[in-house]
């Protein structure tokens, strides 16, 4: 029997089944009472119900999308869904297009995003792009618009968009950012601007030369530092740090060094020994920008919560550090490792995959991708990194420290 789940408007799962089993029981095959392949059977039941819309209700479809997405987050199920996507995708898109209820639309968008990451197909972007842009522009639901922005980012990044198509999506997202959401009928919706900033940052990590794009985007991001929404401020700041990071590339063998490219303490030297060269100026009023970042890193107003102040302090200390020294990534430390006698430098932020493998988040582009993957996969990120090449390909791993 298929379990029944319900969610709030954002699609979060809560059980409403009286059964002693839950979807998490099915996903945890170590339980002796649960057959190892039970989650596959449950997934197939949900797919059958997603595809057969004739006898379904909007609540039933939302339940099915929720459980389907939950399973795909927790288990790598490419083999289970790949041959059925010709039936699954039209049903998902129909629920997104019809907007019968906000919950059905949001859960369908979540199901779409996790399907895209699971499939790792170059063919899906063209099938979903237009509908997602229509939902972002025309939906009356802010939650649906946000879900569509995140699904569009996933589709462009994982679904086969060309660099030119990704740049078009970035321009579309930048309009949302510049207009505070007004360009898509969501004026002053901070959560909309955050979503657009996040997906812009994800797509920017794939663009090799951002010089032309930077000149336009940096003004919008600096303006958003004045937002009253701390989430908007942090997302804008992280994009600013990314733009500074991308303005430096390794020096070619036949290039001569200039005074601007490095400094005496070697902080423009990467771990592999490559010297980094500044290719262009990101922002001409950098002194003003550093002043703003310094204020945010030390903000003390009681108008925002203690938790938000702490987050702003931590985030903007890192962002300011990277604007001043663009080869320094997030959580860069100048403290000395007493065991090695060396600077800690970058890489203090790490995600442990297993006993032997970890992902060092020592660059802003890595942080952007990690955050994007966690938005889609949630608690299933580590499992997916281990099993799904589309995920591990995004973030290089290193041998885990023994300490």
N, C-alpha and C positions, 0 to 999 in steps of 0.2 A: 504494500500500500504506500502510495506517495505521501510524504509528510507535508503538512500545510504550514506555511510561514506567512507572517505579515510583517510589514515594515512601516516606518514613519515616512514622511514625504521625501526624505533623502535616500530611502531604500535600505536603511539598516534593518537587519534581520532580528526578529524576535519570534520564538516558537509559540504557536497556539495549538499544538498537538498534545493530546493526553497520553500519547504513546511514550513508553519509557525510553525508546530510542529517539535520537535527534539527528539532524544532519551531521553534526560533529561526531556522533558515534559512528556513523557510516564512514566518515573520512578517517577515523582513527582505527585502522584495521588491526591494531595490536590487541584490541579487546577480543577475548576468546569467543564472545557470544556473537560477534559480527563477522560474517564471511569476508575474506580479503577483497573480493570484487564487488562488495555491496554498493559502493559509491558509483561504480560504473552502471549498475542496474538502475540506481536512482537517477543518474544523469540521463540514461536512455528514456526513462519514464517521463522526465521533465521535457526532454527534446520532443518526444511524441506529442505531449500536450501543448508545447509551444507551436508546433507545426499545425496541429489540428485545432483551428480557431473556431470552427462551427459551433461546437458545444461548450465554448469557454466564456467566462465572464471577465470583466476588467480586473476584478480582484483575483480571480484564478490565474489570469495571465501574469499579473504582477507577482503573485506567489511563485509561479514557475520561473520567471526571469530571475527572481531573487535567489532561489535555490540553485538554479543553473549557474549563475555568476559566482555564488559562494563555493560551489564545487570546483569551478575552473580556477578560482583563486588558490584554493588549497591543494589541488592536484593538477599535474600536467596531463591534459586530456586531448592533445592534438589528434591522436589516432581515433579518439571517440567522436570528435566533432567534424573532422576534416571532410569526410565523405558525405556529411549531411548539411553542410553549410548552404548548399543551393536551396534547401528548404528552410533552414533556420534564419538566414539573413533576411529574406523577404518578410518573414513574420515579425522579426525585430523592427525592421524599418516601417512596417505598417503600423505597429504600436507607437513608434516615435512620431509618425506623420499624423495619425488620427487624434492623438492627445485626448483620448477618452477620459483619462484621469491623470492627474499629476504623478501619482504613484506608479501607474503602469508605464508612463513615459520615462520617468527617472530610472526605474529598474531595467527597462529595455535599453536605455543608454549605457547603463553600467554593464549589462550583459554584452552589449556590442563592444565596448572598450576591452573587456577581458578576453573576448573572442579574438579580437584583432591581435592582441599580444600573444595569445596561445597559437594562433595559426601561423604567424610570421610569413605572411603571403604578400607578394608585390602587386596583387590584383585587386585588393579590397578597397583601396582609397577611392578609386573612380566610382565605385558602386555606392559609396556612402557620403561623399563630400557634399554634394548639393543639398541633400536632405538635412544634414547636420547644420549647414549654414542657414537654411530656411528656419530651422528650429531656433537657432540662436537669434535670428533677426525678428521672427514673427511670433514666437510662443508668448503667451500671457503669463507663463510661470517662470519665475526667477530660477527655481531649482532645475527646471528643464533646460533653461538656457545654459546654466553652469554645467550640467551634465553633458550637454552637447558640445560645449567648448572643450571639455576634457576628452570626450570621445573623438573630436576632430583632431586634437593634438596627437592622440594615440594613432589615429588613422594615417595622419601625415607622416609620423615618425616611423611607425612599424608596418604601414599598409601599402607602401610602394609609391609615395609621392615623389616627384622629381624635385631637384633643388629649386627650380623655378616655381613649382607649385607650392612648395614649403614657404618660399618668400612671399607668395601671394597670400597665403594664410597668415603669415606674420604681419603683413600690411593690414589685413582685415582685423586682426587682434589689436594692432596698434591704434586703429580708429576707435575701438572700444575703450582702450586705455586713455587716449587723448581726450575723449568726450565724457569720461567718467560714466561710461555705459550708455550715454544718450543715443549713440549711433545705432543701437539695437533696442531702443525703447526701455532701457533700464537705468534711468538717470540716478546718479548718486547711490547706486547699489555697490557697496564696497566689495561684496563677495564676487560680483561679476568681474570687477576690475582685477581682483586677485587671481581669478581663474585665467583671465586673458594674459596677465603678466606671467603666470606660471607656464602656460603652454607656449607663449612667445619665447621664454627662456629655454624650454626644452628644444624647440625647433632651431633656435640659434646655435645650439651646440653642434649641429650638423653642418652649418654653413661655413665653408672654408675661409672666405674673405668677407668680413662684416664691415669693412671700412665705410662703404656707401650707406649701408643700413644704419650704422652707428650714429652718423651725423643727424639723422632724423629721429631715431628712437631715444637717444640720450636726453633730449629736451623733455620728452614726455615722462621719462622715468624720474628725472630730477624734480619735475613739477609734482609728481606723486609722492615725493618725500614730505610734502606739506599736507598730505591727507590726514584726516582725523582718525583714520582706521589703521591700527598698527599692522594688520595683516597686509594692507596695501603698501605701507611704507617698507616693510621687510621684503616683500616680493619685488618691489621696485629697486630696492638697494641691492638685492642679490643679482638682479639683471645688470645693474651698473657695474658690480664687481666682475661679472662675466664679460662685459664689454671691454673692461680694462685688461682682463686676462687674455682675451682674444686679440688684443692689439699687439701682443708680443708673440713672436715665433722664433724657432731656433735659427741661429746664424748659419748661413751657408758657408761651405768651406772656403770659397773665394772672396768672402766679404771681409772688409776691414772693420775693426772695432771702432766705435765712437765713444766719447765720454758718457753719452746719455744711455748707452746700452747696458752698462753694468756699474758696479760700485766696488769699493775696496773690500767690503766684507763678503763678497761673493754671493749675495742673495739673488742675483740674476743668473745663477748657475743651477741647472736642474740636477737631479740625482744621477742621471746618466751622463752628466758632464757637459751637455750642450749649453752653450751660451745663448741667452735670449736677447732678441733685438726688438726694439720698439719700432713698429711699422708706421704708425700714424697717431695723431693726437685724438683722444676720445672726447675730451670736453675742454673747451678753451678757458672756462672760468673755474679751473680746478680749485683755486684757493677758496672760493665761495662754497664749492661743493664739499670740500674737506671741513669747512666750518659747520655746515649743516650736518654732516655725518658725525662730527664731534659732539654737537648738541644732542643728537639722537642717542649717541653712545653713553651720554651722561645725563639723560633726561630725568628730572626729579619731580615733575608735576604730579599732584594728587588727583588730577582729572582722569588719569588712566589707572588701571588696577596694578597692584604690586607685581602680579604675574606678568602682565604685559610690559611693565617697566623692565623687569629682569630679562625678558626675551629681547626687547629692544636694545638693552645694554650689550648683551652677548652678541647679537647679530651685527649691530653696527660697529662694534669694536673690530670685528673681523672684516667687515666691508670697508671701513676706513683704512684698515691696514693694507688691503688689496689695492685700493685706489692710490695709496701712497707708494706702495711697492707691488706692482701688478703681478709679479711672479709668485707672490705669497698667496696660497689658497686659504680656504676656511680652516679655522682653528690652528693657524700657524703659530708656533711658539718659539720665542727666543731663549727659553730656559735651557739649561744644560742637562743632558742625560748623564748622570753621575757614573753609570756603568760604562758608557762609551766615551765620555768626555766631549761629545759633540752636541751641537744644537739639536733640539727635538725637531725644529723646522716644521714641515708640513706632515700630514698623515696621522695626526693624533685622533682624528675621527675615523673610526673603522667599523665595518660591519662583519661580524664573524659568520661565515657560511657553514663551516664544519671545523673539526679539530685542526685541519691542515691548511685551510683556505680562508682568507679574509679579503675584503675589499677596502682599500685605503681611499678615503674621500679627501684627497689632498689638492683637488682642483675644483673650481666652481662649476665647470661643465659636468664633473662627476656628481656633484651635489644636485644639480638640476635634474640629471637623469635618475638618480636614486629617488628623489622626491616624486618624480613622475611615475616611476614604477610602483612606488608604495601607494600612490593615489589609486592606481588601477588594481594592484594585487593585494593591497593591505597586508594582513598578517601572513599571506602566502609568499611574500617576496623571497625569503631564504630558500624555501623549497623550490620555487620556480627558478631561482638562480642556479640551483644545483642540477635541474632537469631540463630547463628550457633555453636553448641556444640563443633565442632572440633576446632573452634577458641578460645572460652572461656576456654576450657579445657587446652589450652597451657599456659594461663596466669591467675593465680588466682586473684580474685578481692577483694577489701575491701570496706567498707562503706565510702562514700565520706565525706571529711572534711566539716564542716559547715562554715569554714572561707572562 
